[in-house]
Amino acid sequence: MRRKLPRFEPIGLNESRALWVKYRGNQDVERMLLEIAQAREVFDEMETYFVSVQRVWQDQNLGQLVAMEKIRLLLMEQGLRTKALAGLMPPQKGEPPDEPEAALID
């Protein structure tokens, strides 16, 4: 079983750009920032494909597939983390962790 990462503040676009300028020429940092940007592009593309598959699934009245719902929640969580949470303060020590599904339902 994989170990969960600790909760942390996501890197926002402005912070990413500032790091790019600050560490310009540091190949390790540049590669890491490019990896983050590329991963976010992949998530956006996956979300587009997911919407297409979900639409066809619903049009054919195939019910609700649990795996599709889990993927939808993961995509929503990633979008929320990178777009809405970047720049906010990370949780304080001792604060209980949020459940991803509960946070998305509210």
C-alpha atoms as one frame of an Amber mdcrd trajectory, in Angstrom:
protein
   0.000   0.000   0.000   1.318   3.427  -0.954   2.086   5.909   1.756   0.024
   9.121   1.575   1.796  12.406   1.047   1.424  14.975   3.806  -0.946  17.870
   3.116   0.812  20.857   1.592   0.059  24.111  -0.148  -0.033  23.662  -3.939
   2.224  25.836  -6.073   0.231  28.513  -7.857   1.010  29.849 -11.315   2.509
  33.101  -9.999   4.704  31.234  -7.522   5.785  28.817 -10.235   6.769  31.708
 -12.501   8.673  33.393  -9.658  10.577  30.171  -8.967  11.362  29.834 -12.675
  12.885  33.330 -12.735  14.669  32.941  -9.385  16.247  29.595 -10.240  16.767
  30.157 -13.973  19.704  28.037 -15.049  19.248  25.451 -12.284  18.375  22.450
 -14.429  16.926  20.446 -11.533  14.488  23.185 -10.505  13.583  23.978 -14.103
  12.896  20.291 -14.788  10.765  19.994 -11.655   8.701  23.069 -12.576   8.248
  21.769 -16.125   7.171  18.409 -14.701   4.521  20.137 -12.561   3.265  22.155
 -15.547   3.185  19.065 -17.764   1.305  17.024 -15.132  -1.302  19.774 -14.837
  -1.752  19.830 -18.613  -2.267  16.053 -18.554  -4.917  16.392 -15.817  -6.723
  19.010 -17.920  -6.623  16.728 -20.965  -7.819  13.750 -18.897 -10.726  15.822
 -17.639 -11.748  16.592 -21.231 -11.711  12.883 -22.123 -13.524  12.012 -18.917
 -16.377  14.391 -19.744 -16.730  12.766 -23.194 -16.794   9.237 -21.780 -19.208
  10.211 -19.019 -21.577  11.857 -21.507 -21.710   8.717 -23.670 -22.115   6.515
 -20.582 -25.080   8.606 -19.398 -26.625   8.886 -22.879 -26.768   5.102 -23.077
 -28.387   4.853 -19.616 -25.648   2.599 -18.280 -26.153   3.778 -14.703 -23.514
   5.263 -12.480 -20.140   3.580 -12.601 -18.281   3.823  -9.290 -14.877   4.053
 -11.007 -16.091   6.972 -13.122 -17.331   8.769 -10.020 -13.976   8.227  -8.284
 -12.135   9.601 -11.321 -14.474  12.600 -11.394 -13.745  13.319  -7.727  -9.984
  13.001  -8.244 -10.085  15.378 -11.206 -12.188  17.867  -9.241  -9.823  17.659
  -6.284  -6.782  18.321  -8.487  -8.513  21.239 -10.157  -9.472  22.673  -6.800
  -5.954  22.247  -5.425  -4.207  23.898  -8.353  -6.699  26.642  -9.138  -8.446
  27.593  -5.896  -6.110  26.549  -3.084  -2.772  27.784  -4.431  -1.653  30.720
  -2.329  -3.783  29.827   0.692  -2.187  28.962   4.000  -1.480  25.246   4.483
  -3.271  23.476   7.345  -1.786  24.094  10.764  -0.123  21.311  12.726  -2.678
  19.223  14.595  -5.507  20.193  12.239  -7.519  17.113  11.190  -7.096  16.116
   7.532 -10.034  16.706   5.214 -11.634  13.835   3.380 -11.494  14.677  -0.364
 -15.035  13.516  -1.080 -16.467  15.408   1.894 -14.726  18.609   0.834 -16.153
  18.367  -2.672 -19.735  17.730  -1.549 -20.050  20.837   0.657
